[in-house]
Amino acid sequence: MSGQHKKRTYARNRTNLNRRGFEKNPEADSIFLLKLLLSVIAGSFWLKFFQPISFLGLSFGGFPIGTIVGILAVNRLEKRQTSRHIFYAVILIITILSYFVPAGIVL
């Protein structure tokens, strides 16, 4: 018997990859595209004001409600970190682009 002991592998230390390097439970493309579409819709949802509101010397023309809700939903519901980064980037880019487009709920 050798003097070296093998390290034990517990379930929490196991990787989600198989021996070839692929995920064991891949997400379907249709599910990913649906999540991507929902993140685009969330990023484009603004609460815009009829008259810009001035607060502490800054003028606000709208409030990005969809961005906040979308980021919280992605943070809470998405399990894969790489997908989370993609959804965060999509939400932020669409939020910036949709600020200049006349879309949203006007108060």
FENQUI-V789556 format. One record per pair of residues at least 12 apart in sequence whose C-alpha atoms are under 7 Angstrom apart, sorted by sequence separation. I is the first residue (numbers start at 0). J is the second residue. If there is no record, write none. Layout:
I,J + I,J
//
This chain:
48,60 + 47,60 + 48,61 + 47,61 + 46,61 + 47,62 + 45,61 + 46,62 + 45,62 + 46,63 + 70,87 + 45,63 + 46,64 + 44,63 + 45,64 + 44,64 + 45,65 + 44,65 + 43,65 + 42,65 + 41,65 + 42,66 + 66,90 + 41,66 + 42,69 + 41,69 + 66,94 + 38,69 + 38,86 + 42,90 + 42,91 + 39,89 + 43,93 + 35,86 + 38,89 + 39,90 + 42,93 + 43,94 + 38,90 + 42,94 + 39,93 + 43,97 + 47,103 + 49,105 + 46,103 + 47,104 + 48,105 + 49,106 + 45,103 + 46,104 + 47,105 + 48,106 + 44,103 + 45,104 + 46,105 + 47,106
//
